[in-house]
Structure formats: C-alpha cells, structure tokens
Amino acid sequence: MSRVTTTLVHATGLNTHYGQSHILRGIDFEVLPGQTIGLMGRNGMGKSTLLKSLMGLVKPSSGQVHIKGQDMTGAAPFEVARLGLAYVPEGRGIFGNLSVKENLQMAARAGTQGQREWTYERVLETFPRLKERLGHGGQQLSGGEQQMLTIGRALMTNPDLLILDEATEGLAPLIAREIWRICALIRESGISSIIVDKNWKHVTQITDKNVILVKGEVVYEGDSPTLVSQPQLLEQYLGV
C-alpha cells in the first residue's frame, strides 16, 4: 500500500492563537501511512486552524509539528507541500482564469518517492465530469465541479497525505456522493487522508480513526465502529 514507512504527521502540544483568541489548546495529532482520519466537531471548534497549523499557513504559538520525522513547526507552506502534503481548502482555491486542463497540468509532478501513480489520464478517468469540461475556465464550473478539480489537482502532485477541508460543503447530494466515492478510491490507492465534513455517517464509512475537537481540544479519538456505536457521544459533540 503506502510507500512511506515513518509517521507522516506528528503534532504535539499545539497551541495556536489568532490575535488574542486562543484557538488550539495543547493538541496532539498523528497521521500514519495509509491512514484515513475524520476530523470532526461543530463550526468554530478549531478544525481548519489545526489543518492550517499543520500546513504552515498559520504559525502555532507553541508546540511542534513533525512531518516524516522532520521538525516543520512554522515552516512555509511550500516546504510542507514538498514533503508530500496536499491541501484542499474550504473555498477550493482553483485558478478561475485557467482552464480545467491548465489547472490540472500545472500541478503535475512526481511524489516524494518518485511515484507518478496519479497521472493526468488517471485523474480524468476518476473525474469523468472534468473530462467533459477541459476547455472551460475554472470560474465557469459549478461548485461540485470546482471541488472535483481541486481534488484532482491535489492528486496530480502524487501526495502521501491529502487534506480535505469541508469535503462536500454546499454540494448537491448527487455530487456529494461522487466526492465520497472518490475519497474511498483515494484511500484504496494507499494515500493517507484527513477529511473534514459535517456528515459523520459518510465520514465514518471510509475512515480508520476519528478525532473530535471541542473548543480547540481533542475530546475523542477512536476508530469508526467505536464512534458509530456511541450515539450519545455523537449527539453531544456533533449534534446540531
């Protein structure tokens, strides 16, 4: 399955502030090779801040982020990306003035172990909708197509870890189903994932481990069957 044998991400004692606001409070978080993790919690609990702290987009106030054994605390995002992490942010961040084809091809590169398993052709096979839209500009796509393009572009970097923030937010049920199908394919291909999404039922169907945040602290960590068997816990921490 996965080519990387060392722990992919190991964060310890992470504290992150936005100005005076203390968002992450002493978080420990780990991703192993080939592991799919669901990162859960209500809005405003620190999920996106944790992802951004791992990716170097936000600098932690204290604590450490090790990626493949290297201390990358406070490193620039491009340095983190070079170690095989691909980030699909909430809001997607595609280049609207470039065509679908250009968005994909600009990202193409071998992975950290020289792997080129996710080629342009394979991405188009996985996302048949994109194949029909190759000449369209990014801004001409629907929200679901933009999400597919962002995930496809991330896969073109042949990452060891794919981070998906709000995987199906605002998407029609049919498109959301397609995104979940692709998440399962990514898992089968041996790439590790961190998935943030409000739909815990879908998330737990493809994750090995789930982490729930409340006010910037980890309140639960465990495998999917264990979490699903505790409706009271789901209601307490994730219920609307």
C-alpha positions in Angstrom: 0.0 0.0 0.0 1.8 3.1 1.2 5.4 3.7 0.3 6.2 5.9 3.3 7.0 3.9 6.5 7.6 6.7 9.0 4.8 8.6 10.8 3.5 11.2 8.3 2.4 13.9 10.7 3.1 14.1 14.4 1.9 17.2 16.1 2.5 17.7 19.9 1.2 20.3 22.3 -0.1 22.6 19.6 -1.3 26.0 20.7 -2.5 28.4 18.1 -3.8 31.9 18.5 -5.5 34.4 16.2 -4.6 37.7 17.9 -5.9 37.4 21.5 -8.1 34.4 20.7 -6.7 31.1 21.9 -7.9 28.6 19.2 -6.0 25.4 19.6 -5.2 24.3 23.1 -2.5 21.7 23.5 -3.5 19.4 20.7 -1.7 16.2 19.9 -2.4 14.8 16.5 -0.9 11.9 14.4 -1.3 10.5 10.9 0.2 7.2 10.0 1.0 6.0 6.4 -2.2 4.8 4.6 -4.5 6.0 7.4 -7.7 7.9 6.7 -8.7 10.2 9.6 -12.0 12.0 10.1 -11.5 15.4 11.8 -14.9 16.3 13.4 -16.5 19.0 15.5 -19.1 21.8 15.2 -18.2 25.0 13.5 -15.6 27.2 15.2 -14.0 24.4 17.2 -10.6 24.7 15.5 -10.6 22.1 12.8 -9.5 24.4 10.0 -7.0 26.0 12.3 -5.4 22.6 13.0 -5.1 21.9 9.3 -3.6 25.3 8.6 -1.2 24.8 11.5 0.0 21.5 10.0 0.3 23.0 6.5 2.3 26.1 7.7 -0.5 28.5 6.8 -0.8 29.5 10.4 2.1 29.6 12.8 1.5 27.8 16.2 2.2 29.8 19.3 3.8 26.7 20.9 4.1 23.0 20.3 5.7 21.1 17.4 4.8 19.8 14.0 6.9 16.9 12.7 6.4 15.7 9.2 8.1 12.4 8.3 10.3 12.9 11.3 11.4 16.4 10.3 10.6 19.4 12.6 8.5 21.6 10.3 7.0 23.8 13.0 6.4 27.2 11.4 7.8 26.2 8.1 6.5 27.8 4.9 3.5 26.0 3.2 5.6 25.2 0.1 8.2 23.5 2.2 5.4 21.4 3.8 3.9 20.6 0.4 7.4 19.4 -0.8 7.2 16.6 1.9 4.1 15.2 0.2 1.2 17.0 1.8 -1.6 18.3 -0.5 -4.3 20.6 0.9 -7.8 21.1 -0.5 -9.0 24.2 1.4 -12.5 25.2 2.2 -13.4 27.5 -0.6 -11.4 25.4 -3.0 -8.8 27.9 -4.3 -8.7 27.0 -8.0 -7.4 29.4 -10.6 -10.5 30.8 -12.3 -8.7 32.3 -15.2 -7.1 29.0 -16.2 -8.8 26.1 -18.0 -9.6 22.8 -16.3 -6.7 21.3 -18.2 -4.3 24.0 -17.2 -5.3 23.8 -13.5 -4.5 20.1 -13.6 -1.3 20.1 -15.7 0.3 22.9 -13.7 0.2 20.7 -10.6 1.6 17.6 -12.2 4.7 16.2 -10.5 6.2 13.0 -9.1 5.6 12.3 -5.4 8.3 12.2 -2.7 9.3 8.6 -3.6 9.3 9.3 -7.3 5.8 7.8 -7.7 3.6 9.0 -10.6 0.5 6.9 -10.0 -1.9 9.8 -10.3 -1.4 10.9 -13.9 -3.5 13.4 -15.9 -5.2 10.4 -17.6 -6.0 8.7 -14.4 -7.4 11.9 -12.8 -9.7 12.3 -15.9 -10.8 8.7 -15.6 -11.6 9.2 -11.9 -13.5 12.5 -12.6 -15.4 12.0 -15.9 -17.2 15.3 -15.5 -13.9 17.1 -15.7 -13.0 15.3 -18.9 -16.1 17.0 -20.5 -15.0 20.4 -19.3 -11.3 20.5 -20.2 -11.5 23.8 -22.1 -13.8 25.6 -19.5 -12.3 28.2 -17.2 -12.3 27.4 -13.5 -14.8 30.1 -12.9 -17.3 28.5 -15.4 -17.6 25.3 -13.3 -20.3 24.5 -10.8 -19.4 24.2 -7.1 -19.2 20.4 -7.4 -17.1 20.5 -10.5 -14.7 23.0 -8.8 -14.4 20.6 -5.8 -13.6 17.8 -8.2 -11.0 19.9 -9.9 -9.4 20.9 -6.6 -9.1 17.3 -5.5 -7.9 16.2 -9.0 -5.3 18.9 -8.9 -4.1 17.8 -5.4 -3.8 14.2 -6.7 -1.7 15.4 -9.6 1.1 16.1 -7.0 1.1 12.4 -6.1 0.8 13.2 -2.4 1.4 11.0 0.6 -1.3 12.8 2.5 -4.4 14.5 1.2 -6.1 17.0 3.5 -9.8 17.8 2.6 -11.4 20.6 4.4 -15.2 20.6 4.1 -15.2 17.8 1.5 -18.9 18.2 0.5 -19.9 21.5 1.9 -22.8 23.1 -0.1 -22.8 20.4 -2.7 -25.9 18.7 -4.1 -26.5 15.2 -2.7 -25.6 13.6 -6.1 -22.3 15.4 -6.3 -21.5 14.8 -2.7 -22.0 11.1 -3.3 -19.4 11.3 -6.1 -16.9 13.1 -3.8 -17.4 10.2 -1.2 -16.8 7.7 -4.0 -13.5 9.5 -4.8 -12.4 9.7 -1.2 -12.8 5.9 -1.0 -10.8 5.5 -4.2 -8.0 7.6 -2.7 -8.0 5.5 0.4 -7.7 2.3 -1.7 -4.8 3.8 -3.6 -2.8 4.0 -0.3 -2.8 7.8 0.1 -3.4 8.9 3.7 -6.2 11.4 4.2 -7.6 13.9 6.7 -11.2 14.5 5.9 -13.3 17.3 7.5 -17.0 17.1 6.8 -20.3 17.6 8.7 -21.7 14.3 7.5 -20.3 11.9 10.1 -22.2 9.0 8.6 -20.3 9.2 5.4 -17.0 10.1 7.0 -17.1 7.1 9.3 -17.7 4.7 6.4 -14.2 5.4 5.0 -12.1 6.5 8.0 -9.9 4.3 10.2 -9.8 6.8 13.0 -11.8 9.9 14.0 -10.8 12.9 16.1 -13.4 15.2 17.6 -12.5 18.8 18.6 -14.4 20.9 21.1 -13.1 24.5 21.6 -9.7 23.6 20.3 -9.2 20.5 22.4 -9.3 16.8 21.4 -12.3 15.3 23.3 -12.5 12.0 21.5 -10.2 9.8 19.4 -11.1 6.3 18.3 -11.9 4.0 15.4 -15.1 4.4 13.3 -17.1 1.3 14.6 -16.5 2.5 18.2 -17.6 6.1 17.4 -20.7 5.0 15.5 -21.7 2.7 18.4 -22.0 5.7 20.7 -25.0 7.8 19.6 -25.0 9.8 22.8 -21.4 10.9 22.1 -22.2 11.9 18.5 -25.2 13.9 19.7 -23.2 15.6 22.5 -20.3 16.7 20.3 -21.7 16.8 16.7 -25.5 17.2 17.1 -26.9 20.4 15.7 
